[in-house]
Amino acid sequence: MSAPVKEKKTEAQSTPQSPSVMRQIVTGTFGVSVLSIVLALVFGAFLIAFANPDVQRAAGYFFARPTDLLYYAWTSVSEAYVALFRGAIFDWQANSFTRMIRPITESLVLSTPLIFTGLGIALAFRSGLFNIGGQGQVILGAVTAGFVGYAINLPPVIHLLVALVAGTLAGAVWAGIAGVLKARTGANEVIVTIMLNSIAGFLLAYLLKQAWFRQTGSANPITTEIHSSAALFPLLPAPFRLHFGFLIAIAATVLVWWILERSTIGFEFRAVGSNPEASRTAGISVQRVTILVMALAGALAGLGGAAHVLGTEMKITGGIAGQIGFDAITVALLGRSRPLGTFFAGLLFGALKSGGYLMQAQTGTPIDIVLVVQSTIVLLIAAPPLVRAIFRLPAPVAKEAA
């Protein structure tokens, strides 16, 4: 009986080939995110062109003079996106240096609450929870911080700290309700947080009808302005609106990164998000993690609402939260639920919102186009295979098993 012959592996079979840097970039999550933004802007360009009256008129005689259609389409799209850039980053056509650089500061102002709320949603996503209640948590944070800001008299720095802490705790409690129900009863956190959004909106509408809450003689649904002692410090003189809240957002980004990547509790968060049953077997309390994650997520969103009212709005209105909570879901998705990615995604969406106003004012392009671009980004982010198919990219590089 002959001895078994061992198969010899070739060098190419035994040694895993390391993929090229370019391949890793275009097939990784960062590359897909960038290409998703590019595709969304291209789609927005088509909508801008189709909405332009000159393009519509030139389409009627396209076969007679096709160059007219191309000219008007290019003109409408280029003017709209140039105006978008001028309104978001730098307006070189302004008559003073202050007005030239004001757009970038406005983008930072609008991105601040998005970063806070996006971090809260991203934290929940990384932990296997779907926090769709950012809108309600922003509302509660703004209402509580704003009320403390104008209804209580305290020394300047103390007043600001108390208002920020109050808004943060309000958001934590509001999201903690969903966390407790999820941990104790198994209630679906998506449904609970959506219902809490509605409750928060109706609660705000009710409070704005109460004289003790408005503290003004007017019957209009708007409160008195917060005291200057509770306002976030401006980083630049007037007419700039950039305030200290943006620096707090940077600090919050670093803190969330440290919690998720360097702390023991962050390891538990990620473990539960990956496999709750295995985490429970390893001795991790899934119920405690669920409650703590939702409370931290709500605290970040509540801090975003507090920064919004104490640094930008200065009063409470029925639309104090705008669409911050819902836009923050997109920000967290675009940032791949990573703190740094969420931070830059918040900057991008703040810039789109800031630039959209000038784009509408100067070119007549509906600002809804910006919302379409944001929605398209979400669609493409949720479907990476679609992006790879459009650009004919290879499949993601699989890591060799140890």
DABEL-V373418 format. One record per residue. N is the residue number from 0. RES is the residue in three letters. SS is DSSP state (hx for helix, st for strand, lp for the rest). PHI is phi in radians with two decimals (999 if undefined). D_CENTER is the distance of its C-alpha to the mean C-alpha in whole Angstrom. Layout:
N & RES & SS & PHI & D_CENTER
N & RES & SS & PHI & D_CENTER
//
This chain:
0 & MET & lp & 999 & 70
1 & SER & lp & -1.32 & 68
2 & ALA & lp & -1.25 & 65
3 & PRO & lp & -1.08 & 61
4 & VAL & lp & -1.63 & 60
5 & LYS & lp & -1.39 & 57
6 & GLU & lp & -1.34 & 54
7 & LYS & lp & -1.62 & 53
8 & LYS & lp & -1.47 & 50
9 & THR & lp & -1.25 & 49
10 & GLU & hx & -1.08 & 47
11 & ALA & hx & -1.21 & 45
12 & GLN & hx & -1.38 & 44
13 & SER & hx & -1.47 & 44
14 & THR & lp & -1.83 & 42
15 & PRO & lp & -1.14 & 39
16 & GLN & lp & -1.45 & 38
17 & SER & lp & -1.39 & 34
18 & PRO & lp & -1.21 & 32
19 & SER & lp & -1.19 & 32
20 & VAL & hx & -1.09 & 29
21 & MET & hx & -1.10 & 28
22 & ARG & hx & -1.12 & 28
23 & GLN & hx & -1.11 & 26
24 & ILE & hx & -1.21 & 23
25 & VAL & hx & -1.30 & 23
26 & THR & hx & -1.71 & 24
27 & GLY & lp & -1.45 & 21
28 & THR & hx & -1.16 & 17
29 & PHE & hx & -1.14 & 16
30 & GLY & hx & -1.09 & 19
31 & VAL & hx & -1.12 & 18
32 & SER & hx & -1.11 & 14
33 & VAL & hx & -1.11 & 16
34 & LEU & hx & -1.16 & 18
35 & SER & hx & -1.13 & 16
36 & ILE & hx & -1.13 & 14
37 & VAL & hx & -1.08 & 18
38 & LEU & hx & -1.10 & 19
39 & ALA & hx & -1.13 & 17
40 & LEU & hx & -1.18 & 18
41 & VAL & hx & -1.14 & 21
42 & PHE & hx & -1.09 & 21
43 & GLY & hx & -1.10 & 20
44 & ALA & hx & -1.10 & 23
45 & PHE & hx & -1.09 & 25
46 & LEU & hx & -1.14 & 24
47 & ILE & hx & -1.07 & 24
48 & ALA & hx & -1.13 & 28
49 & PHE & hx & -1.16 & 29
50 & ALA & hx & -1.43 & 28
51 & ASN & lp & -1.38 & 30
52 & PRO & hx & -1.08 & 33
53 & ASP & hx & -1.13 & 35
54 & VAL & hx & -1.15 & 34
55 & GLN & hx & -1.11 & 35
56 & ARG & hx & -1.22 & 38
57 & ALA & hx & -1.19 & 39
58 & ALA & hx & -1.15 & 38
59 & GLY & lp & -1.20 & 41
60 & TYR & lp & -2.16 & 44
61 & PHE & lp & -1.03 & 42
62 & PHE & lp & -1.26 & 45
63 & ALA & lp & -1.41 & 47
64 & ARG & lp & -2.43 & 44
65 & PRO & hx & -1.14 & 41
66 & THR & hx & -1.16 & 40
67 & ASP & hx & -1.08 & 40
68 & LEU & hx & -1.08 & 37
69 & LEU & hx & -1.13 & 35
70 & TYR & hx & -1.13 & 36
71 & TYR & hx & -1.17 & 34
72 & ALA & hx & -1.14 & 31
73 & TRP & hx & -1.11 & 31
74 & THR & hx & -1.10 & 31
75 & SER & hx & -1.12 & 29
76 & VAL & hx & -1.22 & 26
77 & SER & hx & -1.13 & 27
78 & GLU & hx & -1.11 & 27
79 & ALA & hx & -1.16 & 24
80 & TYR & hx & -1.29 & 22
81 & VAL & hx & -1.15 & 24
82 & ALA & hx & -1.12 & 23
83 & LEU & hx & -1.08 & 19
84 & PHE & hx & -1.16 & 20
85 & ARG & hx & -1.09 & 22
86 & GLY & hx & -1.40 & 19
87 & ALA & hx & -1.88 & 16
88 & ILE & lp & -2.10 & 18
89 & PHE & lp & -2.65 & 22
90 & ASP & lp & -1.80 & 25
91 & TRP & lp & -1.28 & 28
92 & GLN & lp & -1.63 & 30
93 & ALA & lp & -1.24 & 29
94 & ASN & lp & -1.59 & 33
95 & SER & lp & -2.61 & 32
96 & PHE & hx & -1.14 & 30
97 & THR & hx & -1.07 & 28
98 & ARG & hx & -1.25 & 26
99 & MET & hx & -1.19 & 26
100 & ILE & hx & -1.65 & 23
101 & ARG & hx & -1.08 & 22
102 & PRO & hx & -0.98 & 19
103 & ILE & hx & -1.15 & 17
104 & THR & hx & -1.23 & 17
105 & GLU & hx & -1.16 & 16
106 & SER & hx & -1.09 & 13
107 & LEU & hx & -1.17 & 13
108 & VAL & hx & -1.09 & 13
109 & LEU & hx & -1.23 & 11
110 & SER & hx & -1.42 & 8
111 & THR & hx & -1.03 & 9
112 & PRO & hx & -1.15 & 8
113 & LEU & hx & -1.16 & 4
114 & ILE & hx & -1.15 & 6
115 & PHE & hx & -1.02 & 8
116 & THR & hx & -1.19 & 7
117 & GLY & hx & -1.08 & 4
118 & LEU & hx & -1.10 & 8
119 & GLY & hx & -1.11 & 10
120 & ILE & hx & -1.21 & 9
121 & ALA & hx & -1.12 & 9
122 & LEU & hx & -1.04 & 12
123 & ALA & hx & -1.19 & 13
124 & PHE & hx & -1.02 & 13
125 & ARG & hx & -1.12 & 15
126 & SER & lp & -1.74 & 18
127 & GLY & lp & 1.42 & 18
128 & LEU & lp & -2.05 & 17
129 & PHE & lp & -1.86 & 15
130 & ASN & lp & -1.55 & 13
131 & ILE & lp & -1.66 & 12
132 & GLY & lp & -1.70 & 13
133 & GLY & hx & -1.03 & 10
134 & GLN & hx & -1.09 & 12
135 & GLY & hx & -1.13 & 15
136 & GLN & hx & -1.20 & 14
137 & VAL & hx & -1.13 & 13
138 & ILE & hx & -1.06 & 16
139 & LEU & hx & -1.11 & 18
140 & GLY & hx & -1.12 & 17
141 & ALA & hx & -1.19 & 17
142 & VAL & hx & -1.11 & 20
143 & THR & hx & -1.17 & 22
144 & ALA & hx & -1.13 & 21
145 & GLY & hx & -1.13 & 22
146 & PHE & hx & -1.11 & 25
147 & VAL & hx & -1.09 & 26
148 & GLY & hx & -1.21 & 26
149 & TYR & hx & -1.99 & 28
150 & ALA & hx & -1.71 & 30
151 & ILE & lp & -2.15 & 31
152 & ASN & lp & -1.85 & 33
153 & LEU & lp & -2.46 & 33
154 & PRO & lp & -1.03 & 33
155 & PRO & hx & -0.85 & 30
156 & VAL & hx & -1.17 & 29
157 & ILE & hx & -1.10 & 29
158 & HIS & hx & -1.05 & 28
159 & LEU & hx & -1.11 & 25
160 & LEU & hx & -1.11 & 24
161 & VAL & hx & -1.11 & 26
162 & ALA & hx & -1.14 & 23
163 & LEU & hx & -1.13 & 20
164 & VAL & hx & -1.14 & 22
165 & ALA & hx & -1.10 & 22
166 & GLY & hx & -1.12 & 19
167 & THR & hx & -1.13 & 18
168 & LEU & hx & -1.15 & 21
169 & ALA & hx & -1.09 & 20
170 & GLY & hx & -1.12 & 17
171 & ALA & hx & -1.12 & 18
172 & VAL & hx & -1.15 & 21
173 & TRP & hx & -1.12 & 19
174 & ALA & hx & -1.30 & 17
175 & GLY & hx & -1.09 & 21
176 & ILE & hx & -1.03 & 23
177 & ALA & hx & -1.12 & 21
178 & GLY & hx & -1.12 & 21
179 & VAL & hx & -1.14 & 25
180 & LEU & hx & -1.11 & 26
181 & LYS & hx & -1.16 & 24
182 & ALA & hx & -1.29 & 26
183 & ARG & hx & -1.52 & 29
184 & THR & hx & -2.05 & 30
185 & GLY & lp & 1.38 & 28
186 & ALA & lp & -1.08 & 26
187 & ASN & lp & -1.18 & 23
188 & GLU & hx & -1.20 & 20
189 & VAL & hx & -1.13 & 18
190 & ILE & hx & -1.14 & 21
191 & VAL & hx & -1.11 & 21
192 & THR & hx & -1.18 & 17
193 & ILE & hx & -1.12 & 17
194 & MET & hx & -1.13 & 21
195 & LEU & hx & -1.16 & 19
196 & ASN & hx & -1.05 & 17
197 & SER & hx & -1.13 & 20
198 & ILE & hx & -1.08 & 22
199 & ALA & hx & -1.10 & 20
200 & GLY & hx & -1.12 & 20
201 & PHE & hx & -1.22 & 24
202 & LEU & hx & -1.11 & 24
203 & LEU & hx & -1.09 & 23
204 & ALA & hx & -1.08 & 25
205 & TYR & hx & -1.16 & 28
206 & LEU & hx & -1.11 & 27
207 & LEU & lp & -1.23 & 27
208 & LYS & lp & -1.64 & 31
209 & GLN & lp & -1.68 & 32
210 & ALA & hx & -1.11 & 34
211 & TRP & hx & -1.13 & 34
212 & PHE & hx & -1.50 & 30
213 & ARG & hx & -1.18 & 30
214 & GLN & lp & 0.98 & 33
215 & THR & lp & -2.33 & 34
216 & GLY & lp & -1.38 & 37
217 & SER & lp & -1.45 & 35
218 & ALA & lp & -1.55 & 34
219 & ASN & lp & -1.15 & 31
220 & PRO & lp & -1.32 & 28
221 & ILE & st & -2.68 & 27
222 & THR & lp & -1.62 & 27
223 & THR & lp & -1.23 & 29
224 & GLU & lp & -1.29 & 27
225 & ILE & lp & -1.22 & 26
226 & HIS & lp & -1.22 & 29
227 & SER & hx & -1.09 & 28
228 & SER & hx & -1.22 & 29
229 & ALA & hx & -1.82 & 26
230 & ALA & lp & -1.41 & 23
231 & LEU & lp & -1.19 & 21
232 & PHE & lp & -1.14 & 23
233 & PRO & st & -1.26 & 23
234 & LEU & lp & -1.53 & 22
235 & LEU & lp & -2.36 & 24
236 & PRO & lp & -1.22 & 27
237 & ALA & lp & -1.03 & 27
238 & PRO & lp & -1.56 & 26
239 & PHE & lp & -1.26 & 23
240 & ARG & lp & -1.91 & 20
241 & LEU & lp & -1.11 & 18
242 & HIS & st & -2.24 & 19
243 & PHE & lp & -1.13 & 19
244 & GLY & hx & -1.06 & 16
245 & PHE & hx & -1.16 & 14
246 & LEU & hx & -1.15 & 17
247 & ILE & hx & -1.14 & 16
248 & ALA & hx & -1.10 & 12
249 & ILE & hx & -1.10 & 14
250 & ALA & hx & -1.10 & 16
251 & ALA & hx & -1.14 & 14
252 & THR & hx & -1.08 & 12
253 & VAL & hx & -1.12 & 16
254 & LEU & hx & -1.12 & 17
255 & VAL & hx & -1.12 & 15
256 & TRP & hx & -1.05 & 16
257 & TRP & hx & -1.12 & 19
258 & ILE & hx & -1.07 & 19
259 & LEU & hx & -1.30 & 18
260 & GLU & hx & -1.81 & 20
261 & ARG & hx & -2.20 & 23
262 & SER & lp & -1.88 & 24
263 & THR & hx & -1.17 & 26
264 & ILE & hx & -1.14 & 24
265 & GLY & hx & -1.15 & 21
266 & PHE & hx & -1.08 & 24
267 & GLU & hx & -1.14 & 24
268 & PHE & hx & -1.00 & 21
269 & ARG & hx & -1.19 & 21
270 & ALA & hx & -1.15 & 24
271 & VAL & hx & -1.14 & 24
272 & GLY & hx & -1.14 & 21
273 & SER & hx & -1.41 & 23
274 & ASN & lp & -2.75 & 26
275 & PRO & hx & -1.07 & 27
276 & GLU & hx & -1.16 & 30
277 & ALA & hx & -1.14 & 31
278 & SER & hx & -1.14 & 29
279 & ARG & hx & -1.12 & 31
280 & THR & hx & -1.12 & 34
281 & ALA & lp & -1.37 & 34
282 & GLY & lp & 1.71 & 34
283 & ILE & lp & -1.50 & 30
284 & SER & lp & -1.39 & 30
285 & VAL & hx & -1.15 & 27
286 & GLN & hx & -1.09 & 27
287 & ARG & hx & -1.10 & 26
288 & VAL & hx & -1.11 & 23
289 & THR & hx & -1.06 & 22
290 & ILE & hx & -1.14 & 22
291 & LEU & hx & -1.16 & 21
292 & VAL & hx & -1.09 & 18
293 & MET & hx & -1.14 & 17
294 & ALA & hx & -1.14 & 18
295 & LEU & hx & -1.15 & 16
296 & ALA & hx & -1.09 & 13
297 & GLY & hx & -1.15 & 14
298 & ALA & hx & -1.10 & 15
299 & LEU & hx & -1.15 & 12
300 & ALA & hx & -1.15 & 11
301 & GLY & hx & -1.11 & 14
302 & LEU & hx & -1.14 & 14
303 & GLY & hx & -1.11 & 11
304 & GLY & hx & -1.13 & 13
305 & ALA & hx & -1.13 & 16
306 & ALA & hx & -1.11 & 15
307 & HIS & hx & -1.16 & 14
308 & VAL & hx & -1.40 & 18
309 & LEU & hx & -1.46 & 19
310 & GLY & hx & -1.92 & 18
311 & THR & hx & -2.13 & 18
312 & GLU & hx & -1.38 & 19
313 & MET & lp & 1.20 & 22
314 & LYS & lp & -2.73 & 23
315 & ILE & lp & -1.80 & 22
316 & THR & st & -2.22 & 22
317 & GLY & lp & -1.13 & 21
318 & GLY & lp & -1.86 & 18
319 & ILE & lp & -1.05 & 17
320 & ALA & lp & -1.59 & 13
321 & GLY & lp & 0.93 & 13
322 & GLN & lp & -2.00 & 10
323 & ILE & hx & -1.02 & 8
324 & GLY & hx & -1.11 & 8
325 & PHE & hx & -1.37 & 8
326 & ASP & hx & -1.12 & 5
327 & ALA & hx & -1.15 & 3
328 & ILE & hx & -1.10 & 6
329 & THR & hx & -1.11 & 6
330 & VAL & hx & -1.07 & 3
331 & ALA & hx & -1.15 & 5
332 & LEU & hx & -1.17 & 8
333 & LEU & hx & -1.13 & 8
334 & GLY & lp & -1.41 & 8
335 & ARG & lp & 0.99 & 11
336 & SER & lp & 1.03 & 10
337 & ARG & lp & -1.82 & 12
338 & PRO & hx & -0.97 & 11
339 & LEU & hx & -1.16 & 12
340 & GLY & hx & -1.10 & 10
341 & THR & hx & -1.13 & 6
342 & PHE & hx & -1.06 & 8
343 & PHE & hx & -1.22 & 9
344 & ALA & hx & -1.13 & 6
345 & GLY & hx & -1.10 & 5
346 & LEU & hx & -1.08 & 8
347 & LEU & hx & -1.09 & 9
348 & PHE & hx & -1.25 & 7
349 & GLY & hx & -1.13 & 9
350 & ALA & hx & -1.17 & 12
351 & LEU & hx & -1.08 & 12
352 & LYS & hx & -1.21 & 12
353 & SER & hx & -1.15 & 14
354 & GLY & hx & -1.25 & 16
355 & GLY & hx & -1.10 & 17
356 & TYR & hx & -1.15 & 19
357 & LEU & hx & -1.21 & 21
358 & MET & hx & -1.06 & 21
359 & GLN & hx & -1.23 & 22
360 & ALA & hx & -1.21 & 25
361 & GLN & hx & -1.64 & 27
362 & THR & hx & -1.97 & 27
363 & GLY & lp & 1.32 & 26
364 & THR & lp & -1.24 & 24
365 & PRO & lp & -1.04 & 22
366 & ILE & lp & -1.17 & 18
367 & ASP & hx & -1.09 & 18
368 & ILE & hx & -1.04 & 18
369 & VAL & hx & -1.10 & 15
370 & LEU & hx & -1.14 & 13
371 & VAL & hx & -1.13 & 16
372 & VAL & hx & -1.07 & 14
373 & GLN & hx & -1.09 & 11
374 & SER & hx & -1.15 & 12
375 & THR & hx & -1.14 & 15
376 & ILE & hx & -1.04 & 12
377 & VAL & hx & -1.07 & 11
378 & LEU & hx & -1.03 & 15
379 & LEU & hx & -1.27 & 16
380 & ILE & hx & -1.11 & 14
381 & ALA & lp & -1.35 & 15
382 & ALA & lp & -2.31 & 19
383 & PRO & hx & -0.99 & 19
384 & PRO & hx & -1.04 & 23
385 & LEU & hx & -1.13 & 23
386 & VAL & hx & -1.12 & 21
387 & ARG & hx & -1.14 & 24
388 & ALA & hx & -1.19 & 27
389 & ILE & hx & -1.12 & 26
390 & PHE & hx & -1.63 & 26
391 & ARG & lp & 0.96 & 29
392 & LEU & lp & -1.57 & 27
393 & PRO & lp & -1.24 & 29
394 & ALA & lp & -1.15 & 28
395 & PRO & lp & -1.02 & 26
396 & VAL & lp & -1.30 & 28
397 & ALA & lp & -1.42 & 29
398 & LYS & lp & -1.33 & 30
399 & GLU & lp & -1.21 & 33
400 & ALA & lp & -1.24 & 34
401 & ALA & lp & -1.19 & 36
//
